[in-house]
């Protein structure tokens, strides 16, 4: 009797912390939008002396994405300027739970509160 193996694609998505090459955040955001991948890039509005306004990332080179493993492998092939942040002394990617992401979003992206919340989450992951 011949038995067919069924390959089940893992569709469970998780929030990963992605490190991006400097000044490539907007390029990655455009790519993620095109691939219909949910992401979070906290931005702040900066005013200069000559009254120009400019949006810059609060956490330079860091983007949070909600992705599954098959989408991640496609993304890594299309964007060689990114990498997954990993847990210290481990080979597993740094993932965030929905509760942790809600805490990050609850800071209203005020830079000091956001950085403090992320530091608290890092201390909790140890």
C-alpha positions in Angstrom: 0.0 0.0 0.0 1.3 3.4 -1.0 0.8 6.1 1.5 0.8 9.8 0.5 2.5 12.2 2.9 0.7 15.4 3.4 2.9 18.4 3.9 1.2 20.9 6.2 2.4 24.4 5.8 2.9 26.2 9.0 0.6 29.2 8.9 1.1 30.3 12.5 2.4 33.9 12.4 4.5 35.4 15.1 6.0 38.9 15.7 9.7 39.0 15.0 12.2 41.8 15.5 14.0 42.5 12.3 17.3 44.5 12.0 17.6 46.5 8.8 20.6 48.2 7.2 20.7 51.9 8.1 18.4 54.1 6.0 16.7 51.0 4.4 13.6 51.1 6.6 11.4 52.8 4.0 12.6 50.4 1.3 11.7 47.4 3.5 8.3 48.9 4.4 7.5 49.3 0.7 8.5 45.6 0.1 6.4 44.4 3.1 3.4 46.4 1.9 3.7 44.8 -1.5 4.0 41.3 0.1 0.9 42.1 2.3 2.9 41.5 5.5 1.9 43.3 8.7 4.6 45.4 10.2 5.2 48.1 12.8 7.8 50.9 12.4 7.5 53.5 15.2 8.2 57.0 13.8 8.7 60.4 15.3 8.2 63.8 13.8 11.3 66.0 14.0 11.3 69.8 13.2 14.5 71.5 12.1 15.5 75.2 12.5 14.3 76.1 9.0 10.8 74.8 9.8 11.2 71.6 7.8 9.6 68.6 9.3 10.9 65.1 8.9 9.7 61.7 10.0 12.5 59.4 11.4 12.3 56.0 13.1 12.4 56.1 16.9 14.4 52.8 16.9 16.8 53.2 13.9 17.3 49.9 12.0 14.5 48.0 13.8 11.2 46.9 12.4 8.6 44.6 14.0 6.9 42.2 11.5 4.2 39.6 11.8 5.2 36.7 9.6 5.3 32.9 9.2 8.3 30.9 8.3 7.6 30.5 4.6 7.0 34.2 4.2 10.2 34.9 6.2 12.3 32.8 3.8 10.9 34.6 0.8 11.5 38.0 2.5 15.1 37.1 3.3 15.8 36.2 -0.3 14.3 39.4 -1.6 15.9 41.7 1.0 19.5 40.9 1.6 19.9 44.0 3.8 17.9 42.5 6.7 18.4 39.9 9.4 16.4 38.5 12.3 17.5 39.5 15.8 18.2 36.4 17.9 17.9 35.6 21.5 21.2 35.9 23.4 23.3 32.7 23.2 20.6 30.9 21.2 19.8 30.3 17.5 16.1 31.1 17.8 14.7 34.5 16.5 13.6 37.1 19.0 9.8 36.8 19.0 7.2 39.0 20.7 3.9 37.8 22.1 0.7 39.8 21.4 0.8 41.1 25.0 4.3 42.4 24.5 3.4 44.1 21.2 0.3 45.6 22.9 2.6 47.1 25.6 4.8 48.6 22.9 1.8 50.1 21.1 0.3 51.5 24.3 3.3 53.8 24.7 1.8 56.0 21.9 5.3 55.8 20.4 6.7 58.5 22.7 10.4 57.8 22.4 11.3 57.7 26.1 8.3 55.5 27.1 8.9 53.2 24.1 12.6 52.6 24.9 11.7 52.1 28.6 9.0 49.5 27.6 11.4 47.6 25.4 14.1 47.6 28.1 11.5 46.2 30.5 10.5 43.5 28.0 14.2 42.5 27.5 14.6 42.2 31.2 11.5 39.9 31.3 12.8 37.7 28.5 16.0 36.8 30.4 
